[in-house]
Amino acid sequence: MMAHSRPIPNTLTIAGSDPGGGAGIQADLKTFSALGSYGTSVITALTAQNTRGVAGVHPVPADFIAAQLDTLLDDIDIAAVKVGMVASRRVAEVIRDALGARRPRWVVLDPVMVAKSGDTLVDDAGIAAVRDCLVPLADLITPNLPEAAVLLDCPVPHDRAGMEAMVPGLRALTPGAVLLKGGHLRGETCPDLLVTGDNLTWLDGRRIATGNLHGTGCTLSSAITARLAQGDALPDAVTAAKAWLSRALEESHRLHVGQGHGPVHHFHAWW
């Protein structure tokens, strides 16, 4: 008689849609699939964009986001959730209430607030909504340095000492863990700082020379979510997700998608 393996875990991404497939919902679902979980999604916004930029954003009404969440969570047992860009307090409250009522084991928040160009993507009300409603809910937040600076209303740090100086402020915002991503620092490595309770762990990754950087933040947070759903402890999930993303960046030259900043190769281990 054939032995049954453990069930494949269900994961959920709550984020916007990227028609080019490199970021947002599409990148998250690819990542979930590549790392062995069944992906589900709740769409918060439609975008008109390609590898060269964003031409338009059409937010989904908050009531319909609530309907998507309620309908999905009434039926499917979700092991881990990744939350992406949220631009309004009403949407942040809808997500907080839905996840608070049917608490999954893991909630990972990627507080998307600043574009790679340096432009702030949400207004002050949206920043406050994420800070007040979603950061306290999360088991892990994954800000890059400009996003952490927006959350703390402080300058962007330029070295590791400046990153460590952010830790008390970030810990005051959330009872969960923090992965402070240091890719904006200069140097041959990308130093990330994992904060779990009183423990600070530096996780260095090799800086990979590629123009295919679109959706790296979305992809890393969804990779961590997938590994957590599989049962990894948090530090192990972060380490495994970073290693997988590094390989996806290394193999991204195999893709020829658009004329701007292309995506990483989510299925590098399969194709």
Secondary structure, 3 states (H helix, E strand, C coil): CCCCCCCCCEEEEEEECCCCCCCHHHHHHHHHHHCCCEEEEEEEEEEEEECCEEEEEEECCHHHHHHHHHHHHHHCCCCEEEECCCCCHHHHHHHHHHHHHCCCCEEEECCCCECCCCCECCCHHHHHHHHHHHHHHCCEECCEHHHHHHHHCCCCCCCHHHHHHHHHHHHHHCCCEEEEECCCCCCCEEEEEEEECCEEEEEEEECCCCCCCECHHHHHHHHHHHHHHCCCCHHHHHHHHHHHHHHHHHCHHHCCCCCCCCECCCCCCCC
